[in-house]
Amino acid sequence: STCRYITRLKLTERQLTLVHALIKIFTEITDFQQASSRILRQFCKVLSFQYGEVWLPSESGERLTLAVTFCASDLILSDDWIATTRTTTFEIGEGLPGVVWKTRQPQYCENLAEETIFTRQTLWRNAELWNAYGIPIRENKACIGVLTLFTRDRFSNNQALLNAFEAVGDVIGQSIRRQRSEAALARSARKFRDTFENAAVGMAHVALDGRWLQVNQRLCQITGYDEDELRQRTFQQIAHPDDLDTDLASREQLLTGKISQFQMEKRYIRKDGQSIWVNLTVSLSRDAKDMPAFFIVIVEDITEKKLAAEELRQAVRRREEFLAMLSHELRNPLNAIRTAARVLSTQGMEPSVEARSREIIGRQTTQMTRLLDDLMDVARSSQNKIERRRERLDLCKLVEESVEATQDFAQERDIEIDVDCPGEPLSVQGDSTRLQQVVCNLLTNAVKYSPPGERVLIRLGREDNQAVISVKDNGVGISTNMLEQVFELFVQSENELARSTGGMGVGLTLVRTLVELHGGSVVARSEGPGHGSE
């Protein structure tokens, strides 16, 4: 009885020593396959086994394959042993490893040479290894590996030792499970960190009081602040004042549980003072006690989308205005032509009335022709189909001809056109028809937007190697925000007087197109409404 007590005491001591050694191994090595060699060594060293093996399931999960072996220094293994062992695999229930794998219970073999269920009897007999233990490594009741230990000592089955082996195997399984959980958690954290840092949108964790807790690089690019600068601020400090109340109200609904997330378009004020539009998505993270912890914020810069949408709205508006103006511009001359035609159909009219009616038809037809020609030219320019016939021509003569062509229109509106040309010819290479069209459109535009009794000045000069044509009036002028837009298609001044003069907003567009086709450029200048333009 005393001897048995001492044996159990030694076994307990060895078990504790082994468990301590295994824990130390797992704190140093997190991968089981890397740790298996040291685990096996500790088993054999602490419990005095001469030989040991670790068996792991194959990739298919159908057989056990040898992962690692341990051999004591006083055990000499033959080449045949080594070759046979390296190529041996076990099906479930086959050999000592297969039986342990099947039953998921520790197994004991008292005499390897006589047990027919186990394989490799000749090898065991030649090495004088008689006893063997098989130990399952269990994770969540599944057997994920088998340790087999062999000894030369002859002793009968020891249930206490089997129980100890089973306990130690479970310790290994628990360590593996913990390591896999930690590895999965680390992978998840790494994946989140990579997603967070490399996201194409701004991402952040924001404290309940608005402080930026964690921000990614994209958010820094959007706001213009670096990470440290943002974390010293709150989202309230960079939000546009007009959008802040809506944002705060939505966050309050998140905190009270009325909504699970919200999305809104708002503006941020960048570090450089620029206002930008962002699409903001906000949700709430809660702690283990289900209490609000922090806001999860996704920020997408939509400034360009907003600008594009605004440009599209403006284009649609200009198109609708153009269609309305086109209807007006066509209706007026058609009404005049119809009225004149009705008069001409009257019998016995006075010659003066007949002449006047014919004059009206001719003038209105000319106006409609010019209008349609401009529209056709704009269409051609958008398709790069405007034809040019280059020739050597005198701009002074071209300006005089353009003034003469516009004179009737100017006289109707009581506008005088003054011409300032150099005393000598100014020759250029160009299409005389297209350049005269440019000058006529500029003069017509100046006359149209000038009140009766005013004067329009057209000046021709030379700057370096370029000819410069300037048309200046004292009319309604152009607001600053319109100066860069007056050459866009269908754009007209918002001035009421300018609106009343008609036109469809294609003349200056055509001017720019034709001038650029000749390698030149065109600009508009004005000191504002009521101060004329040039």
Wavefront OBJ file of the C-alpha trace (Angstrom):
o trace
v 0.000 0.000 0.000
v 2.811 2.364 0.864
v 4.596 1.531 -2.389
v 1.436 2.228 -4.394
v 1.030 5.576 -2.607
v 4.636 6.501 -3.399
v 4.110 5.463 -7.047
v 0.974 7.606 -7.322
v 2.817 10.512 -5.677
v 5.681 10.264 -8.166
v 3.208 10.020 -11.010
v 1.438 13.144 -9.803
v 4.741 14.974 -9.524
v 5.726 13.932 -13.037
v 2.306 14.912 -14.370
v 2.622 18.375 -12.843
v 6.143 18.687 -14.211
v 4.929 17.667 -17.660
v 1.966 20.072 -17.630
v 4.243 22.908 -16.508
v 6.670 22.104 -19.339
v 3.847 21.979 -21.895
v 2.449 25.333 -20.761
v 5.927 26.824 -21.142
v 6.160 25.403 -24.673
v 2.805 26.865 -25.703
v 3.726 30.303 -24.354
v 6.809 30.271 -26.566
v 5.374 28.602 -29.706
v 1.823 29.266 -30.865
v 1.627 26.714 -33.702
v 0.919 23.116 -32.605
v 2.851 21.519 -35.439
v 5.898 23.582 -34.532
v 5.460 22.731 -30.840
v 4.825 19.000 -31.358
v 8.520 18.077 -31.430
v 9.163 19.730 -28.056
v 5.926 18.296 -26.624
v 7.000 14.795 -27.574
v 10.470 15.335 -26.155
v 9.005 16.506 -22.832
v 6.681 13.488 -22.622
v 9.517 11.045 -23.161
v 11.948 12.891 -20.929
v 9.645 13.421 -17.940
v 7.958 9.986 -18.083
v 11.070 7.997 -19.138
v 9.893 6.717 -22.539
v 12.538 5.678 -25.088
v 10.563 6.457 -28.242
v 7.585 8.571 -29.242
v 5.569 9.657 -32.288
v 3.028 12.390 -33.133
v 0.361 11.530 -35.697
v -1.842 14.129 -37.380
v -4.767 13.790 -39.824
v -3.931 14.197 -43.509
v -5.390 17.070 -45.540
v -8.219 14.810 -46.662
v -8.882 13.805 -43.041
v -9.037 10.121 -43.991
v -5.668 8.891 -42.642
v -3.129 9.662 -39.944
v 0.337 10.610 -41.107
v 3.542 10.874 -39.125
v 4.383 14.426 -38.079
v 7.407 14.018 -35.786
v 9.331 11.364 -33.805
v 11.547 11.300 -30.740
v 14.233 8.709 -30.002
v 16.216 8.468 -26.757
v 19.971 8.529 -27.075
v 20.341 4.919 -25.889
v 17.937 3.577 -28.552
v 19.458 2.632 -31.887
v 16.984 2.435 -34.752
v 17.704 0.541 -37.943
v 17.452 2.062 -41.388
v 14.556 -0.320 -42.071
v 12.742 1.074 -39.012
v 13.205 4.644 -40.130
v 12.118 3.992 -43.735
v 9.073 1.955 -42.712
v 7.918 4.444 -40.091
v 8.219 7.468 -42.391
v 5.994 5.903 -45.050
v 3.407 4.369 -42.715
v -0.118 5.822 -42.516
v -3.150 4.645 -40.576
v -6.817 4.495 -41.353
v -9.288 5.049 -38.562
v -9.194 1.979 -36.266
v -5.893 0.719 -37.736
v -2.862 0.285 -35.465
v -2.402 1.977 -32.139
v -2.755 5.538 -33.566
v -5.855 4.537 -35.561
v -7.549 2.915 -32.528
v -6.946 6.036 -30.412
v -8.206 8.201 -33.280
v -11.382 6.124 -33.529
v -12.167 5.803 -29.807
v -10.834 9.244 -28.787
v -9.675 7.454 -25.610
v -6.170 6.636 -24.317
v -4.971 3.102 -25.136
v -2.400 0.761 -23.549
v -0.513 -2.140 -25.107
v 1.318 -4.457 -22.681
v 3.185 -6.503 -25.285
v 3.608 -4.966 -28.732
v 5.178 -8.117 -30.207
v 2.110 -10.219 -29.460
v -0.741 -7.783 -30.129
v -2.059 -8.566 -33.606
v -4.235 -5.437 -33.769
v -1.130 -3.297 -33.849
v 1.284 -3.127 -36.767
v 5.063 -3.089 -36.995
v 5.526 -5.993 -34.493
v 8.874 -6.978 -35.994
v 10.183 -3.471 -35.539
v 9.102 -3.340 -31.898
v 10.651 -6.795 -31.182
v 13.984 -5.900 -32.770
v 14.147 -2.640 -30.787
v 13.027 -4.446 -27.598
v 10.167 -1.995 -27.084
v 7.401 -3.840 -25.256
v 4.911 -1.386 -23.805
v 3.067 1.446 -25.571
v 0.578 4.158 -24.749
v -1.634 6.036 -27.184
v -2.852 9.473 -26.095
v -5.635 11.407 -27.887
v -5.274 15.147 -28.333
v -8.859 16.358 -28.162
v -10.360 19.705 -29.107
v -14.081 20.080 -28.490
v -14.358 16.266 -28.203
v -12.810 15.806 -31.654
v -9.482 13.986 -31.932
v -7.080 16.300 -33.746
v -3.926 14.255 -33.180
v -2.411 11.219 -31.461
v 0.735 10.800 -29.327
v 2.203 7.274 -29.145
v 4.836 6.547 -26.452
v 6.993 3.392 -26.254
v 9.189 1.929 -23.494
v 11.440 -1.082 -22.834
v 10.118 -1.446 -19.296
v 7.643 -4.249 -18.751
v 4.717 -3.372 -16.537
v 1.023 -4.053 -16.379
v -1.746 -1.667 -17.325
v -1.813 1.401 -15.056
v -5.227 3.108 -15.142
v -3.937 6.053 -13.140
v -1.289 6.652 -15.785
v -3.913 6.419 -18.543
v -6.044 8.974 -16.715
v -3.035 11.222 -16.338
v -2.247 10.908 -20.052
v -5.848 11.688 -20.915
v -5.766 14.809 -18.754
v -2.495 15.971 -20.262
v -3.847 15.351 -23.779
v -6.837 17.529 -22.934
v -4.516 20.257 -21.673
v -2.756 20.185 -25.035
v -6.118 20.297 -26.831
v -7.279 23.253 -24.740
v -4.037 25.070 -25.457
v -4.486 24.432 -29.169
v -8.076 25.664 -29.017
v -7.003 28.810 -27.186
v -4.195 29.395 -29.667
v -6.510 28.967 -32.620
v -8.995 31.373 -31.084
v -6.216 33.880 -30.444
v -4.878 33.383 -33.966
v -8.359 33.856 -35.438
v -8.821 36.969 -33.324
v -5.435 38.269 -34.447
v -6.306 37.571 -38.095
v -9.627 39.319 -37.666
v -7.946 42.306 -36.023
v -5.307 42.408 -38.753
v -7.969 42.161 -41.439
v -9.954 44.970 -39.824
v -6.813 47.078 -39.478
v -5.887 46.527 -43.121
v -9.455 47.307 -44.217
v -9.555 50.363 -41.962
v -6.221 51.774 -43.088
v -6.508 50.986 -46.806
v -10.186 51.799 -47.330
v -11.036 54.030 -50.276
v -13.371 56.014 -47.996
v -12.706 57.814 -44.741
v -13.267 55.676 -41.644
v -13.177 56.663 -37.987
v -14.176 55.812 -34.452
v -15.657 58.864 -32.747
v -16.233 59.270 -29.018
v -19.737 60.028 -27.774
v -18.670 63.629 -27.113
v -17.426 64.029 -30.712
v -13.676 63.461 -30.283
v -11.943 61.611 -33.103
v -10.549 58.445 -31.479
v -9.183 56.589 -34.494
v -8.978 57.787 -38.098
v -7.607 56.311 -41.313
v -5.391 57.956 -43.893
v -8.211 58.579 -46.365
v -10.131 60.651 -43.808
v -6.992 62.716 -43.245
v -6.782 63.342 -46.995
v -10.451 64.346 -47.144
v -10.240 66.818 -44.242
v -6.689 68.061 -44.837
v -5.655 67.326 -41.224
v -3.069 64.746 -40.203
v -3.982 62.046 -37.688
v -2.675 63.879 -34.613
v -4.450 67.102 -35.598
v -7.760 65.324 -36.066
v -7.509 63.487 -32.750
v -7.109 66.842 -31.028
v -10.426 67.990 -32.497
v -14.078 67.026 -32.459
v -16.261 66.407 -35.485
v -18.295 69.452 -34.403
v -15.247 71.665 -34.986
v -14.875 70.713 -38.651
v -18.579 70.354 -39.515
v -20.272 73.117 -41.509
v -22.449 75.119 -39.083
v -25.518 74.758 -41.308
v -25.319 70.941 -41.151
v -24.397 70.437 -37.507
v -27.886 70.436 -35.950
v -29.134 67.681 -38.271
v -26.043 65.592 -37.541
v -26.380 65.981 -33.761
v -30.100 65.168 -33.845
v -29.454 61.948 -35.752
v -26.723 60.922 -33.313
v -29.114 61.484 -30.431
v -31.566 59.094 -32.084
v -28.757 56.547 -32.339
v -27.955 56.874 -28.634
v -31.589 56.438 -27.613
v -31.998 53.393 -29.841
v -34.617 54.922 -32.130
v -32.485 54.148 -35.192
v -29.646 51.695 -35.822
v -27.710 53.954 -38.194
v -28.149 57.073 -40.291
v -26.811 58.489 -43.525
v -26.680 62.113 -44.611
v -24.967 64.477 -47.007
v -23.189 67.260 -45.191
v -20.236 69.600 -45.466
v -16.886 69.639 -43.722
v -14.596 72.645 -43.465
v -11.126 71.481 -44.470
v -7.952 72.679 -42.795
v -7.359 75.033 -45.750
v -10.815 76.574 -45.218
v -12.379 74.933 -48.268
v -15.914 73.604 -47.863
v -16.374 70.052 -49.164
v -19.379 67.761 -49.457
v -19.298 64.288 -47.900
v -21.688 61.376 -47.634
v -21.733 60.412 -43.948
v -22.788 57.003 -42.595
v -22.856 56.616 -38.805
v -23.627 53.609 -36.595
v -23.118 52.939 -32.889
v -20.814 50.424 -31.205
v -21.882 49.124 -27.788
v -19.812 47.544 -25.016
v -20.308 44.178 -23.293
v -23.045 45.690 -21.112
v -24.874 46.982 -24.202
v -24.001 50.557 -23.322
v -23.032 53.060 -26.086
v -19.260 52.984 -26.544
v -18.379 55.006 -29.662
v -19.656 55.967 -33.113
v -18.461 54.157 -36.241
v -18.208 56.719 -39.036
v -17.722 56.250 -42.788
v -17.017 59.382 -44.831
v -17.110 59.528 -48.643
v -15.982 62.671 -50.455
v -18.791 63.546 -52.894
v -17.667 67.082 -53.738
v -17.025 66.232 -57.389
v -20.356 64.423 -57.633
v -22.111 67.455 -56.184
v -20.372 69.780 -58.640
v -21.181 67.463 -61.539
v -24.821 67.259 -60.441
v -24.991 71.050 -60.191
v -23.436 71.431 -63.635
v -25.978 68.970 -64.995
v -28.836 70.911 -63.388
v -27.505 74.126 -64.887
v -27.176 72.472 -68.297
v -30.757 71.224 -68.115
v -31.931 74.666 -67.019
v -30.051 76.340 -69.880
v -31.463 73.822 -72.350
v -35.023 74.499 -71.181
v -34.438 78.234 -71.355
v -32.948 77.807 -74.824
v -35.978 75.911 -76.051
v -38.240 78.628 -74.665
v -36.093 81.340 -76.296
v -35.957 79.430 -79.575
v -39.738 79.268 -79.615
v -39.852 83.017 -78.931
v -37.180 83.884 -81.505
v -38.945 81.877 -84.212
v -42.476 82.964 -83.307
v -41.799 86.704 -83.564
v -40.432 86.776 -87.143
v -42.976 84.182 -88.248
v -45.797 86.357 -86.888
v -44.379 89.360 -88.725
v -44.040 87.374 -91.960
v -47.563 86.016 -91.617
v -48.965 89.500 -91.033
v -47.046 90.954 -94.017
v -48.171 88.062 -96.221
v -51.806 88.702 -95.241
v -51.399 92.383 -96.143
v -49.886 91.483 -99.511
v -52.916 89.324 -100.272
v -55.203 92.362 -99.897
v -56.500 93.854 -103.143
v -55.840 97.489 -104.081
v -53.196 98.294 -101.446
v -51.044 101.356 -101.732
v -47.549 100.831 -103.206
v -45.918 102.103 -99.992
v -47.766 99.494 -97.892
v -46.788 96.764 -100.327
v -43.143 97.827 -100.229
v -43.200 97.950 -96.441
v -44.674 94.443 -96.253
v -42.034 93.059 -98.599
v -39.320 94.769 -96.561
v -40.671 93.127 -93.374
v -40.687 89.694 -94.987
v -37.152 90.151 -96.288
v -35.785 91.415 -92.960
v -37.485 88.736 -90.856
v -36.426 86.010 -93.272
v -32.834 87.241 -93.074
v -33.037 87.214 -89.259
v -34.384 83.652 -89.202
v -31.736 82.532 -91.694
v -28.976 84.023 -89.536
v -30.460 82.381 -86.443
v -30.649 78.955 -88.104
v -27.160 79.349 -89.564
v -25.769 80.011 -86.070
v -27.514 76.915 -84.761
v -26.140 74.818 -87.595
v -22.637 76.145 -86.988
v -22.866 75.311 -83.294
v -23.947 71.776 -84.192
v -21.055 71.482 -86.668
v -18.552 72.784 -84.117
v -19.631 70.176 -81.562
v -18.847 67.522 -84.195
v -15.655 69.241 -85.463
v -17.207 69.632 -88.886
v -16.781 73.384 -89.461
v -15.002 73.983 -92.739
v -12.352 76.695 -93.081
v -10.851 78.168 -96.223
v -7.605 79.847 -95.242
v -6.384 82.808 -97.254
v -4.346 85.964 -96.794
v -6.733 88.761 -95.802
v -6.701 92.309 -94.436
v -8.409 92.548 -91.051
v -8.996 96.298 -91.441
v -11.098 95.690 -94.527
v -12.866 92.748 -92.824
v -13.804 94.931 -89.823
v -15.180 97.660 -92.089
v -17.299 95.116 -93.981
v -18.584 93.655 -90.693
v -19.557 97.121 -89.427
v -21.378 97.808 -92.668
v -23.254 94.480 -92.367
v -24.353 95.366 -88.827
v -25.205 99.011 -89.523
v -28.912 98.503 -90.215
v -29.388 96.620 -86.938
v -27.531 99.353 -85.049
v -29.565 102.150 -86.636
v -32.805 100.423 -85.681
v -31.681 100.627 -82.060
v -30.231 104.159 -82.368
v -26.647 102.936 -81.706
v -23.557 104.484 -83.299
v -20.611 102.201 -84.144
v -17.162 103.825 -83.985
v -14.219 102.158 -85.707
v -10.572 102.491 -84.660
v -8.261 100.760 -87.163
v -4.558 101.327 -87.883
v -3.699 103.362 -90.966
v -1.990 100.400 -92.634
v -3.277 96.939 -93.579
v -3.152 94.216 -90.895
v -2.829 90.880 -92.676
v -3.605 87.455 -91.210
v -4.184 83.914 -92.475
v -7.803 82.911 -91.993
v -11.258 82.205 -93.317
v -12.773 85.594 -94.188
v -16.367 84.317 -93.908
v -15.827 82.812 -90.469
v -13.867 85.807 -89.126
v -16.520 88.207 -90.380
v -19.065 86.019 -88.610
v -17.041 86.485 -85.395
v -16.910 90.278 -85.712
v -20.582 90.559 -86.674
v -21.640 88.457 -83.682
v -19.563 90.618 -81.317
v -20.993 93.837 -82.773
v -24.554 92.495 -82.734
v -24.127 91.437 -79.131
v -22.777 94.873 -78.120
v -25.583 96.702 -79.935
v -28.252 94.404 -78.510
v -27.234 95.048 -74.884
v -26.733 98.820 -75.213
v -29.509 101.321 -74.471
v -30.599 103.674 -77.317
v -28.323 106.668 -77.966
v -25.130 104.882 -76.835
v -22.008 104.149 -78.870
v -20.130 100.919 -79.549
v -16.402 101.028 -80.238
v -14.573 98.410 -82.295
v -10.798 98.671 -82.192
v -8.210 96.719 -84.190
v -4.578 96.586 -83.154
v -1.418 94.509 -82.936
v 0.134 92.932 -79.812
v 3.448 91.168 -80.432
v 2.744 88.844 -83.370
v -1.010 88.721 -82.908
v -3.905 90.846 -84.167
v -6.344 91.953 -81.461
v -9.979 92.916 -82.087
v -11.820 94.635 -79.245
v -15.545 95.480 -79.135
v -16.547 97.741 -76.259
v -19.986 98.996 -75.240
v -21.544 101.045 -72.430
v -24.506 98.737 -71.993
v -25.877 96.488 -69.246
v -22.521 94.976 -68.310
v -21.767 91.476 -67.000
v -21.662 90.310 -63.389
v -18.383 88.820 -62.155
v -19.781 85.322 -61.747
v -20.959 85.330 -65.376
v -17.714 86.463 -67.032
v -16.363 82.912 -67.415
v -19.730 81.508 -68.466
v -20.812 83.908 -71.222
v -19.086 81.794 -73.881
v -20.887 78.602 -72.781
v -23.722 77.317 -74.926
v -27.197 78.732 -74.130
v -25.843 81.051 -71.396
v -27.350 84.529 -71.180
v -26.933 87.364 -68.721
v -29.387 87.344 -65.830
v -29.920 91.098 -66.266
v -33.590 91.843 -67.027
v -32.730 94.337 -69.752
v -30.464 91.780 -71.355
v -33.242 89.188 -71.199
v -35.675 91.516 -72.914
v -33.405 91.849 -75.947
v -33.918 88.226 -76.964
v -31.258 85.934 -78.353
v -30.548 82.296 -77.591
v -27.083 82.367 -76.074
v -25.304 80.763 -79.044
v -23.571 83.781 -80.606
v -20.669 84.048 -78.159
v -20.259 80.273 -78.089
v -19.789 80.377 -81.840
v -17.362 83.298 -81.484
v -15.141 81.288 -79.140
v -15.266 78.201 -81.339
v -14.334 80.076 -84.521
v -11.576 82.097 -82.853
v -10.002 78.970 -81.353
v -10.181 77.251 -84.739
v -7.937 80.090 -85.972
v -5.479 79.540 -83.102
v -6.674 82.536 -81.115
v -8.459 83.170 -77.836
v -11.333 85.297 -76.572
v -12.059 86.843 -73.149
v -14.808 88.995 -71.672
v -14.255 91.934 -69.314
v -16.705 94.041 -67.329
v -16.710 96.035 -64.120
v -20.161 94.710 -63.331
v -23.822 95.364 -64.156
v -24.450 98.829 -65.577
v -20.806 99.417 -66.503
v -20.679 98.027 -70.004
v -18.483 95.225 -71.282
v -15.625 94.501 -73.666
l 1 2 3 4 5 6 7 8 9 10 11 12 13 14 15 16 17 18 19 20 21 22 23 24 25 26 27 28 29 30 31 32 33 34 35 36 37 38 39 40 41 42 43 44 45 46 47 48 49 50 51 52 53 54 55 56 57 58 59 60 61 62 63 64 65 66 67 68 69 70 71 72 73 74 75 76 77 78 79 80 81 82 83 84 85 86 87 88 89 90 91 92 93 94 95 96 97 98 99 100 101 102 103 104 105 106 107 108 109 110 111 112 113 114 115 116 117 118 119 120 121 122 123 124 125 126 127 128 129 130 131 132 133 134 135 136 137 138 139 140 141 142 143 144 145 146 147 148 149 150 151 152 153 154 155 156 157 158 159 160 161 162 163 164 165 166 167 168 169 170 171 172 173 174 175 176 177 178 179 180 181 182 183 184 185 186 187 188 189 190 191 192 193 194 195 196 197 198 199 200 201 202 203 204 205 206 207 208 209 210 211 212 213 214 215 216 217 218 219 220 221 222 223 224 225 226 227 228 229 230 231 232 233 234 235 236 237 238 239 240 241 242 243 244 245 246 247 248 249 250 251 252 253 254 255 256 257 258 259 260 261 262 263 264 265 266 267 268 269 270 271 272 273 274 275 276 277 278 279 280 281 282 283 284 285 286 287 288 289 290 291 292 293 294 295 296 297 298 299 300 301 302 303 304 305 306 307 308 309 310 311 312 313 314 315 316 317 318 319 320 321 322 323 324 325 326 327 328 329 330 331 332 333 334 335 336 337 338 339 340 341 342 343 344 345 346 347 348 349 350 351 352 353 354 355 356 357 358 359 360 361 362 363 364 365 366 367 368 369 370 371 372 373 374 375 376 377 378 379 380 381 382 383 384 385 386 387 388 389 390 391 392 393 394 395 396 397 398 399 400 401 402 403 404 405 406 407 408 409 410 411 412 413 414 415 416 417 418 419 420 421 422 423 424 425 426 427 428 429 430 431 432 433 434 435 436 437 438 439 440 441 442 443 444 445 446 447 448 449 450 451 452 453 454 455 456 457 458 459 460 461 462 463 464 465 466 467 468 469 470 471 472 473 474 475 476 477 478 479 480 481 482 483 484 485 486 487 488 489 490 491 492 493 494 495 496 497 498 499 500 501 502 503 504 505 506 507 508 509 510 511 512 513 514 515 516 517 518 519 520 521 522 523 524 525 526 527 528 529 530 531 532 533 534
